[in-house]
């Protein structure tokens, strides 16, 4: 969002320092990303040392200008330059608007810059001659050190602050921060005797979609270019001027945050505008020439056709052209959610939709309409018909209690009630008897905590003393803690957690011979074939085994919900299939029973035959499965809580900046004892050198070919220097040291 400094001064009559205001806005929550001054720093104070006649042009002269360091030759056509004058010199590289000053040859003489008039520096309208500066300006200094020019603030507006998407909104913020008033000029319109009600009426079919809609008619206008001041304001914000009518609607949108739209009245059929929801297969060709489907969107229509997508874009069938003489000017408020939905669906996010979906000032709908009508009347002529065609009504202001003590505790301050009230009043909250009436432009204020945030940012975050977090005893262990401990133990036994969808298909039911009458059927299944909720984890676990035919053994577990017609419960399912699966699942049960004091009778193993496995296309010879009630397991774990204390490592953690230099990757594999935990080698590699960025295990494989009770551990090792690109020689030295250390510490052997 771009804000023009000179535009802000329409509302707040103070002189302020750009960077001071930028800092205050950023700290209060409206971040200023950049400030662009229209007086480039390459425009410096220069002194004319000499003037000669141009040999090849009667109206040009050659000036020698001192820029504080060097004499510059500048070709100039201004009649008022004299030796000894202090003047603005735009050096090579300076930008004046869209023009960049370059070294150039003018009639055979090289010119190293440009001497500037007032209008060329955007400091006035005078172009009669070069701007003459006071003698006290120091030669060589940037001119913007002495003369304050206009500036554009680039702001990052958070989605909840739609009120800041305008110049008056930012003026309010600055006024609150500096505790000065913001003034808005009353609008007085000159209207003719014809009443608008004789020519136009408004109907809103659903005030939830459009709380209020207003329109004025202006006759006998003349379409043409906007005045220079208006074009310049829009151009400085990056907008392209179009014509006096469209430019005014854009101007008001950036001025007050209220999007407007103008229709060619001659193209509107009938005497009524209707705001309604779109119908099935309804379309409109918008101003960008694209035909769009607009069913279920908020539309603006006349008696025969759709003329605009409300809050997003107008239609081609009612656009303003050079031949337009009468316009209908609309100002409205639309449902924020519906506008966002329409803009996203159509891929048509406009400046108007951007503001409507964040919330406009409900109290300014008519004021914006009147200000636009007055401005159009001034620059395009015409007659404003008497009255306003309107429907709907302005929403009521929200009222909130002010819990002063809660606000103090929440913010961490001890402000008197009067100070809290004063801080809120600066933001135009109306305070009455410990309640506040929220301005209609503040859609983000819903609860007292929102008021506390306003108090904090107006008081100043920097004034709030930081408080150390109070040390507390460890909280009571939750079910999540016990579930995680259970998972960790199963993972340490080689099992992998899976998460399956809680649905059963009729094919699953047939395979395991279930009675569908006992199953809970889904009323609106995502997939028609998966219309039952599971009453067991077993089918999903078996299908997970079937999806991994190349892995042997397959060791899996799942914690999930199962359902009956009466309730839902949590279950733990464990499955082991393939080579030595019976021994592996028995080993896991032993570890669970020892650590968590669970009776092994509670963890009964069910052996599935090969014939039962084939129903799920599992070709492994055997599978063992356990399915138990998770609540029962957790009760056992709680009873053995003394064994669940997690040991927190005392290892010191150090942090370092992220390096911008490339990583060198190497792979190493070691033959080690079968019982060695892979993490120990990983830690040892990390400790070998400060340039080891990270270590990742990518293979663990036990085989008799490595020797009795031996296995292979293979690692990706990433090396990185924080200050330079690491050479191959440096990387190899580190790798050699890693190999030596690992072989020495773990009786390991590098696998070639």
C-alpha positions in Angstrom: 0.0 0.0 0.0 1.5 3.4 -1.1 0.8 6.6 0.8 1.7 10.0 -0.4 3.1 12.5 2.2 1.5 15.6 0.6 -1.9 13.8 0.5 -1.6 13.0 4.3 -1.4 16.7 4.9 -4.9 17.1 3.6 -6.0 15.6 7.0 -3.2 16.2 9.5 -1.7 19.7 9.6 1.8 19.1 10.9 5.3 19.0 9.6 6.8 15.6 10.4 10.1 13.9 9.7 9.7 11.0 7.3 11.9 8.5 9.2 10.5 9.5 12.6 7.0 8.8 11.4 8.1 5.6 9.6 9.6 4.4 12.9 6.5 5.2 14.9 4.2 3.5 12.4 6.3 0.4 12.2 6.6 0.0 16.0 2.8 0.5 16.4 2.0 -2.3 13.9 1.9 -0.7 10.5 5.2 -1.6 9.0 6.8 1.0 6.6 8.8 -1.1 4.1 10.4 1.9 2.3 10.3 5.6 1.8 10.8 7.0 -1.7 11.6 10.7 -1.9 10.8 12.6 -5.1 14.0 14.7 -4.6 16.8 12.3 -5.6 20.0 12.4 -3.5 21.9 12.8 -6.7 20.4 16.3 -7.1 23.0 18.4 -5.3 23.7 22.0 -4.5 25.9 23.4 -7.3 27.7 26.7 -8.0 27.9 28.2 -11.5 31.6 29.1 -12.0 31.6 30.1 -15.7 29.1 30.5 -18.6 30.0 30.4 -22.3 27.9 30.7 -25.5 27.1 27.4 -27.2 29.0 27.4 -30.6 26.2 25.6 -32.4 23.0 26.9 -30.9 21.8 30.5 -30.3 19.6 29.7 -27.3 21.9 27.3 -25.5 24.8 28.1 -23.2 27.6 26.1 -21.6 27.8 26.4 -17.8 30.7 25.2 -15.7 29.1 24.0 -12.4 31.1 23.0 -9.3 29.4 20.1 -7.5 31.6 20.2 -4.3 34.2 17.9 -5.8 34.6 18.6 -9.5 33.7 21.1 -12.2 30.9 19.8 -14.5 30.1 20.9 -18.0 26.3 21.4 -18.3 24.5 22.6 -21.5 21.6 24.7 -20.4 18.8 26.7 -22.2 17.5 28.7 -19.2 17.7 32.5 -19.7 18.2 33.3 -16.0 21.6 31.7 -15.2 24.5 33.8 -14.0 28.0 33.2 -12.7 28.1 32.8 -8.9 24.5 31.5 -8.6 23.7 28.6 -6.3 21.5 26.2 -8.3 20.1 22.6 -8.2 22.4 20.3 -10.2 21.0 16.9 -11.2 24.1 14.8 -11.6 24.4 11.8 -14.0 22.3 9.0 -12.5 19.8 11.3 -10.8 16.1 10.4 -11.4 13.6 13.1 -12.0 10.2 11.4 -12.1 10.5 8.7 -14.8 13.6 10.3 -16.3 17.1 9.3 -15.5 19.8 11.9 -16.1 22.6 10.5 -18.4 25.7 11.9 -19.9 24.7 13.2 -23.4 25.9 15.2 -26.3 23.9 18.3 -27.1 24.7 20.0 -30.4 28.3 18.6 -30.3 29.0 19.5 -26.7 29.0 16.9 -23.9 26.7 17.7 -21.0 27.4 16.1 -17.6 24.1 16.7 -15.8 21.2 19.1 -15.8 20.3 22.4 -14.1 16.8 22.2 -12.8 13.7 24.3 -12.6 11.1 24.1 -9.8 8.6 22.0 -11.7 11.3 19.5 -12.8 12.0 18.8 -9.1 8.3 18.6 -8.2 8.8 21.6 -5.9 6.4 24.0 -7.7 4.9 24.9 -11.1 7.6 27.5 -12.2 9.3 26.5 -15.5 10.4 30.0 -16.5 14.0 29.4 -15.5 16.4 27.6 -13.3 15.6 27.5 -9.5 17.9 29.8 -7.7 19.0 28.6 -4.2 20.0 30.6 -1.1 23.7 31.3 -0.8 23.8 29.6 2.6 23.2 26.2 1.1 26.5 24.3 1.1 27.8 23.4 -2.4 28.0 19.6 -2.9 25.3 18.7 -0.3 22.2 16.8 -1.5 19.4 19.3 -2.0 17.0 17.1 0.0 19.0 18.0 3.1 17.6 21.6 2.8 14.4 21.2 0.9 11.8 18.7 2.0 10.1 17.1 -1.1 7.1 14.9 -1.4 7.6 11.2 -0.5 5.8 7.9 -1.0 5.6 5.5 2.0 5.4 1.8 1.1 3.4 0.2 3.9 2.7 -3.5 4.8 -0.9 -3.5 6.0 -2.0 -6.6 8.0 -5.2 -8.2 6.7 -7.2 -7.2 9.8 -6.5 -3.4 9.3 -8.6 -2.6 6.2 -9.1 0.9 7.7 -5.4 1.6 6.9 -5.8 1.1 3.2 -6.4 4.8 2.7 -4.8 8.2 3.3 -7.3 9.1 5.9 -6.8 5.8 7.7 -3.0 6.4 7.9 -3.6 10.0 8.9 -5.7 8.7 11.8 -2.9 6.4 12.9 -0.3 9.2 12.8 -2.7 11.6 14.6 -3.2 9.0 17.4 0.6 8.4 17.7 1.3 12.1 17.8 -1.8 13.0 19.8 -3.0 15.5 17.2 -6.4 15.9 15.6 -7.4 14.7 12.1 -9.8 17.0 10.3 -12.2 16.0 7.5 -13.7 18.8 5.4 -17.6 18.9 5.3 -19.1 18.4 1.9 -21.5 21.0 0.5 -23.1 20.1 -2.9 -24.7 22.4 -5.4 -27.6 20.4 -6.8 -30.3 21.3 -9.4 -34.0 21.0 -8.9 -34.6 17.6 -10.4 -35.0 14.9 -7.7 -33.1 11.7 -8.3 -36.1 9.7 -7.0 -38.0 10.5 -10.3 -35.2 8.8 -12.3 -33.7 6.0 -10.1 -34.6 3.6 -7.3 -32.5 1.0 -5.5 -33.5 -2.5 -4.4 -31.4 -4.8 -2.2 -32.8 -8.3 -2.1 -30.6 -9.4 0.8 -29.1 -6.9 3.2 -26.8 -9.6 4.5 -25.1 -9.4 1.1 -25.3 -5.6 0.8 -26.0 -3.7 4.0 -26.2 -0.3 2.3 -26.2 1.0 -1.3 -26.3 4.6 -2.5 -26.2 6.4 -5.8 -26.2 9.9 -7.3 -26.9 11.0 -10.8 -24.8 13.7 -12.5 -26.0 15.0 -15.9 -24.3 17.1 -18.6 -20.7 16.1 -17.8 -17.8 16.3 -20.2 -15.4 13.4 -20.3 -11.8 14.5 -20.6 -8.4 14.3 -18.9 -8.1 15.0 -15.2 -6.4 18.2 -13.9 -2.6 18.0 -13.4 -2.8 17.8 -9.6 -5.1 14.8 -9.7 -3.0 13.0 -12.4 0.2 13.6 -10.4 -1.3 12.2 -7.2 -2.4 9.0 -8.9 0.8 8.7 -10.9 2.9 9.0 -7.7 1.0 6.0 -6.3 1.7 4.0 -9.5 -1.8 4.5 -11.0 -2.3 5.4 -14.7 -4.7 8.3 -15.2 -7.6 7.4 -17.5 -10.2 10.1 -17.6 -11.7 12.6 -15.1 -14.6 10.3 -14.0 -12.6 7.1 -13.5 -9.7 9.1 -11.9 -12.1 10.5 -9.3 -13.4 7.1 -8.3 -9.8 5.9 -8.0 -8.8 9.0 -6.1 -11.6 8.6 -3.5 -10.7 4.9 -3.0 -7.1 5.8 -2.1 -8.3 8.9 -0.2 -11.0 7.5 2.0 -10.7 3.7 1.4 -14.2 3.6 -0.2 -14.3 2.0 -3.7 -16.8 3.7 -6.0 -18.1 2.8 -9.5 -19.6 5.0 -12.2 -22.1 3.7 -14.8 -23.0 5.4 -18.1 -26.7 6.2 -17.2 -27.7 6.0 -20.9 -26.8 2.3 -20.8 -28.8 1.5 -17.8 -32.3 0.1 -18.7 -35.2 1.0 -16.6 -35.3 3.2 -13.5 -34.2 0.7 -11.0 -30.9 -0.9 -9.8 -31.1 -4.2 -8.1 -28.4 -5.8 -5.9 -29.0 -9.6 -5.8 -27.2 -12.9 -5.9 -26.3 -14.4 -9.2 -28.3 -17.1 -10.9 -27.2 -20.5 -12.3 -25.2 -20.1 -15.5 -25.4 -16.3 -15.4 -22.5 -14.5 -17.1 -21.1 -11.0 -17.5 -18.3 -9.5 -19.6 -16.2 -7.4 -17.3 -14.3 -4.3 -18.1 -11.2 -6.3 -18.9 -13.0 -8.0 -21.8 -13.4 -11.4 -20.1 -16.7 -13.2 -20.0 -17.2 -14.6 -16.4 -19.7 -17.0 -14.8 -21.2 -15.2 -11.8 -23.7 -17.6 -10.3 -23.9 -17.3 -6.5 -22.0 -14.0 -6.5 -23.3 -10.5 -5.5 -24.4 -8.7 -8.7 -25.5 -5.2 -9.6 -28.3 -5.3 -12.3 -30.7 -3.1 -14.1 -34.2 -4.4 -15.1 -32.8 -6.5 -17.9 -29.1 -7.3 -17.4 -26.2 -7.6 -15.0 -24.0 -4.4 -15.1 -21.3 -5.2 -12.5 -19.9 -7.8 -10.2 -20.4 -6.1 -6.9 -17.2 -5.0 -5.2 -15.0 -6.5 -7.8 -15.4 -5.1 -11.3 -17.9 -3.4 -13.5 -19.3 -4.7 -16.8 -18.4 -3.6 -20.3 -22.1 -3.0 -21.1 -22.3 0.1 -18.8 -18.7 1.5 -18.9 -17.9 5.2 -19.2 -16.7 6.3 -22.7 -15.8 9.6 -24.3 -19.4 10.0 -25.4 -20.9 9.6 -21.9 -22.8 12.7 -20.7 -24.7 11.3 -17.6 -23.4 9.0 -15.0 -24.8 7.0 -12.1 -22.2 7.1 -9.3 -22.5 4.3 -6.7 -21.1 3.9 -3.2 -21.9 0.8 -1.2 -20.9 -1.7 1.4 -20.9 -5.4 0.6 -20.5 -8.6 2.6 -16.7 -9.1 3.2 -16.7 -12.9 3.0 -18.8 -13.0 -0.2 -16.5 -10.4 -2.0 -13.4 -12.5 -1.0 -15.0 -15.7 -2.2 -15.9 -14.1 -5.6 -12.5 -12.5 -6.1 -10.7 -15.8 -5.4 -13.1 -17.9 -7.4 -12.8 -15.6 -10.5 -9.1 -15.0 -10.0 -9.9 -11.3 -10.1 -8.4 -9.5 -7.1 -8.9 -5.8 -7.7 -8.1 -2.7 -5.6 -11.8 -2.5 -4.8 -12.2 -6.2 -3.8 -9.0 -5.9 -1.7 -10.7 -3.2 0.4 -14.2 -4.6 0.6 -13.0 -8.0 1.8 -11.0 -6.3 4.6 -13.8 -4.0 5.6 -14.5 -0.4 4.6 -15.7 2.5 6.8 -19.4 1.9 7.1 -19.9 5.5 8.3 -18.3 7.0 5.2 -20.3 5.5 2.4 -22.4 8.6 1.8 -19.5 11.0 2.6 -17.3 9.3 -0.1 -20.2 9.5 -2.6 -20.7 13.2 -1.9 -17.0 14.0 -2.1 -16.7 12.2 -5.4 -19.8 14.0 -6.8 -18.4 17.4 -5.8 -15.0 16.7 -7.3 -16.6 15.4 -10.6 -18.8 18.5 -10.7 -15.6 20.7 -10.3 -13.5 19.0 -13.0 -16.1 17.6 -15.4 -18.9 20.1 -15.1 -22.5 18.9 -15.1 -25.5 19.0 -12.8 -25.9 16.9 -9.6 -29.5 15.8 -9.3 -31.1 16.5 -5.9 -31.1 13.7 -3.3 -29.6 10.3 -3.1 -31.1 7.0 -4.3 -30.5 4.6 -1.4 -31.4 1.3 0.1 -30.3 -0.5 3.3 -28.9 1.2 6.4 -25.7 1.8 8.1 -24.7 -1.0 10.6 -24.7 -0.2 14.3 -21.5 0.5 16.2 -20.1 -2.3 18.4 -20.1 -1.5 22.1 -17.5 -3.1 24.5 -17.0 -2.9 28.2 -13.5 -1.7 29.2 -12.1 -4.0 31.9 -9.3 -1.7 33.0 -7.7 -4.2 35.5 -7.7 -7.0 32.9 -6.2 -4.7 30.3 -3.4 -3.7 32.7 -2.7 -7.3 33.6 -2.8 -8.4 30.0 -0.4 -5.7 28.8 1.8 -5.8 31.8 1.4 -2.2 32.9 -0.3 -0.2 35.7 -2.1 2.6 33.9 -4.9 4.6 35.6 -8.3 4.3 34.1 -8.1 7.8 32.7 -4.9 7.0 30.8 -6.4 3.9 29.3 -9.5 5.8 28.2 -7.3 8.6 26.8 -5.3 6.1 24.7 -8.5 4.7 23.3 -10.0 8.1 22.6 -6.9 9.0 20.5 -8.1 6.2 18.2 -11.6 7.7 18.0 -13.2 5.2 20.4 -16.1 6.9 22.1 -15.9 6.3 25.9 -19.0 6.4 28.1 -19.3 4.9 31.6 -16.6 2.3 31.3 -17.8 1.2 27.9 -16.5 2.2 24.5 -18.2 2.6 21.2 -16.0 1.2 18.4 -15.7 3.3 15.2 -17.3 1.7 12.2 -14.0 1.5 10.4 -12.4 -0.8 13.0 -13.8 -4.2 12.0 -10.9 -5.9 13.8 -12.1 -4.9 17.3 -14.3 -7.7 18.7 -13.3 -8.5 22.3 -11.7 -6.7 25.2 -8.3 -8.3 24.3 -8.4 -6.3 21.1 -8.8 -3.1 23.2 -5.8 -4.2 25.3 -3.7 -4.5 22.1 -4.7 -1.0 21.1 -3.7 0.3 24.6 -0.4 -1.5 24.3 0.6 -0.1 20.9 -0.6 3.4 21.7 1.2 3.4 25.1 4.4 2.1 23.3 5.7 -1.5 23.3 9.1 -0.1 24.2 7.8 1.3 27.5 6.5 -2.1 28.6 9.0 -3.8 30.9 9.8 -7.4 30.0 9.1 -9.9 32.7 11.0 -13.2 33.1 8.9 -16.3 32.7 8.1 -17.8 36.1 9.6 -21.2 36.7 6.9 -23.7 37.4 6.8 -27.4 38.2 6.4 -29.8 35.3 2.7 -30.1 34.4 0.8 -33.3 35.0 1.5 -35.8 32.3 -1.2 -35.9 29.6 -2.4 -38.8 27.5 -0.3 -37.3 24.7 2.8 -37.9 26.9 2.0 -41.6 27.4 1.1 -42.1 23.8 4.5 -40.7 22.7 6.3 -42.8 25.3 4.5 -45.9 23.9 5.4 -44.9 20.3 9.1 -44.3 21.2 9.3 -47.8 22.7 7.8 -49.5 19.7 10.1 -47.5 17.4 13.1 -48.6 19.4 12.0 -52.2 18.7 12.1 -51.5 15.0 8.4 -50.9 14.4 7.2 -48.0 12.1 4.0 -46.0 12.8 1.3 -45.9 10.1 -1.8 -43.8 9.8 -4.7 -45.4 7.9 -8.0 -43.9 6.8 -10.8 -44.9 9.2 -13.0 -46.3 6.4 -13.9 -49.8 5.3 -15.1 -50.7 1.8 -17.6 -53.5 1.0 -14.6 -55.4 -0.4 -12.8 -55.1 3.0 -15.9 -56.2 4.8 -16.3 -59.2 2.5 -12.7 -60.2 2.9 -12.8 -60.3 6.7 -16.4 -61.6 6.9 -17.9 -58.7 8.9 -21.7 -58.1 9.4 -22.5 -54.6 8.0 -25.4 -54.3 10.4 -22.9 -53.8 13.2 -21.0 -51.1 11.4 -21.5 -47.4 11.5 -22.5 -46.2 7.9 -21.5 -42.7 6.8 -24.3 -40.6 5.5 -22.2 -38.6 2.9 -19.0 -40.6 2.2 -16.2 -38.9 0.3 -15.9 -42.1 -1.8 -19.1 -44.1 -2.3 -17.2 -47.4 -1.9 -15.8 -46.4 1.5 -19.1 -45.9 3.3 -18.4 -47.6 6.6 -16.3 -46.6 9.6 -13.9 -49.2 10.8 -14.5 -51.1 14.0 -10.9 -52.5 14.0 -7.4 -51.4 13.1 -6.6 -54.9 11.7 -7.8 -54.5 8.1 -5.8 -51.3 7.7 -2.6 -52.8 9.1 -2.9 -55.9 6.9 -3.4 -53.6 3.8 -0.3 -51.6 4.9 1.7 -54.9 4.9 0.3 -55.7 1.4 1.7 -52.4 0.1 5.2 -53.3 1.1 5.9 -56.7 -0.6 9.6 -56.1 -1.1 10.3 -55.5 2.6 11.0 -58.4 5.0 10.1 -58.3 7.8 7.4 -55.7 7.9 7.0 -54.2 11.4 4.1 -51.7 11.8 1.9 -50.2 14.5 -1.0 -47.7 14.6 -2.8 -45.7 17.2 -6.3 -44.7 16.1 -10.0 -44.5 16.6 -12.4 -47.4 15.9 -16.2 -47.0 15.8 -19.3 -48.8 16.8 -22.9 -47.7 16.6 -22.8 -46.6 20.2 -19.4 -45.0 20.7 -15.8 -44.6 19.5 -12.7 -45.8 21.3 -8.9 -45.6 20.8 -6.9 -48.7 20.0 -3.3 -49.8 19.6 -2.6 -52.2 16.8 0.7 -53.9 16.2 1.6 -56.2 13.2 4.6 -58.2 12.3 4.9 -60.2 9.1 7.7 -62.1 7.4 11.0 -63.6 8.5 11.4 -64.0 12.3 8.2 -61.9 12.8 7.1 -64.0 15.7 10.3 -63.4 17.6 10.3 -59.7 16.8 6.8 -59.1 18.0 7.5 -61.2 21.1 10.6 -59.1 21.8 8.5 -55.9 21.6 5.9 -57.3 24.0 8.6 -58.2 26.5 10.0 -54.6 26.4 6.6 -53.1 26.7 5.6 -55.3 29.7 8.9 -54.7 31.5 9.0 -50.9 31.1 5.3 -50.1 31.5 4.4 -53.0 33.9 1.8 -54.3 31.4 0.7 -57.9 31.9 1.6 -59.9 28.8 -1.8 -61.5 29.0 -3.2 -58.0 28.0 -1.1 -58.2 24.8 -2.4 -61.3 23.2 -0.9 -62.2 19.9 -3.2 -63.4 17.1 -1.5 -65.4 14.4 -3.0 -65.0 10.9 -2.8 -67.9 8.5 -1.5 -67.6 5.0 -5.0 -68.2 3.7 -6.3 -65.2 5.7 -3.5 -63.0 4.5 -4.2 -63.9 0.9 -7.6 -62.2 1.2 -5.7 -58.9 1.3 -3.2 -60.1 -1.3 -0.4 -60.5 1.2 1.9 -63.3 0.1 4.0 -63.5 3.2 3.8 -66.8 4.9 2.6 -65.6 8.4 1.6 -62.5 10.3 1.2 -61.8 14.0 -1.1 -59.1 15.2 -2.1 -57.4 18.4 -5.0 -55.1 18.9 -5.8 -53.7 22.4 -7.7 -50.9 24.1 -5.4 -47.9 24.3 -7.1 -46.5 27.5 -6.2 -49.8 29.3 -2.6 -49.5 28.2 -2.4 -45.9 29.3 -3.8 -46.8 32.7 -1.1 -49.4 33.1 1.5 -46.8 32.1 0.2 -44.3 34.6 0.5 -46.9 37.3 4.2 -47.3 36.4 4.9 -43.6 36.1 8.2 -43.9 38.0 9.7 -45.7 35.0 8.6 -43.0 32.5 10.8 -40.1 33.6 12.5 -38.9 30.4 16.1 -38.1 30.8 17.0 -34.7 29.4 20.4 -34.5 27.9 22.8 -32.1 29.6 24.6 -31.7 26.3 25.3 -28.0 25.5 23.5 -26.8 22.4 25.3 -24.2 20.4 24.0 -22.2 17.5 25.8 -20.7 14.5 24.8 -18.5 11.6 23.5 -20.1 8.4 26.4 -20.2 5.9 25.8 -18.8 2.4 28.5 -21.0 0.9 27.9 -24.4 -0.8 27.8 -27.8 1.0 30.3 -30.6 0.2 28.6 -34.0 0.5 30.4 -37.3 1.1 29.1 -40.8 1.9 30.8 -43.2 4.3 29.8 -46.7 5.3 31.2 -48.6 8.3 31.1 -52.3 9.4 30.4 -52.3 13.2 29.1 -54.5 15.9 25.4 -55.5 15.4 24.4 -54.0 18.8 25.9 -50.6 18.2 23.3 -47.8 18.2 23.7 -45.8 15.0 23.3 -42.5 16.8 26.6 -42.9 18.7 28.5 -42.9 15.4 26.5 -39.9 14.2 27.4 -37.9 17.4 31.1 -38.9 17.0 31.1 -37.6 13.4 29.5 -34.3 14.4 32.2 -33.9 17.1 35.1 -34.5 14.7 35.0 -31.1 13.1 33.2 -27.8 13.4 32.7 -27.9 9.7 30.4 -31.0 9.8 27.0 -29.4 9.0 24.8 -32.5 9.5 25.0 -36.3 9.4 22.2 -38.5 8.1 21.9 -42.3 8.3 20.6 -43.7 5.0 21.3 -47.5 5.3 21.5 -50.1 8.1 21.9 -53.7 7.1 23.0 -56.8 9.0 24.5 -59.8 7.2 26.8 -62.7 7.9 29.0 -61.6 4.9 30.2 -58.7 7.2 31.2 -61.2 9.9 29.5 -62.7 12.9 27.3 -60.2 14.7 28.3 -57.4 12.3 26.2 -54.8 10.4 26.7 -52.0 7.9 25.9 -48.4 8.8 26.0 -45.8 5.9 25.8 -42.1 6.4 25.5 -38.9 4.2 28.0 -36.4 5.6 27.6 -32.7 4.8 30.5 -30.3 5.2 30.2 -26.5 5.1 32.5 -23.6 5.9 30.8 -20.5 7.3 33.1 -18.0 5.6 34.2 -19.4 2.3 33.7 -22.2 -0.2 35.4 -25.4 1.1 38.0 -26.9 -1.2 38.2 -30.6 -2.1 41.5 -30.8 -0.2 40.0 -29.4 3.0 37.0 -31.7 2.7 39.2 -34.8 2.2 41.3 -33.9 5.3 38.1 -33.8 7.4 36.8 -37.1 5.9 40.1 -38.8 6.7 39.9 -37.6 10.3 36.3 -38.9 10.6 37.4 -42.4 9.3 40.3 -42.6 11.7 38.2 -41.5 14.7 35.3 -43.8 14.0 37.5 -46.8 13.4 39.4 -46.1 16.6 36.4 -45.4 18.9 34.1 -48.1 17.7 36.4 -50.9 16.4 34.8 -50.1 13.1 36.0 -50.8 9.6 35.4 -48.6 6.6 33.4 -50.4 3.9 35.1 -49.9 0.6 
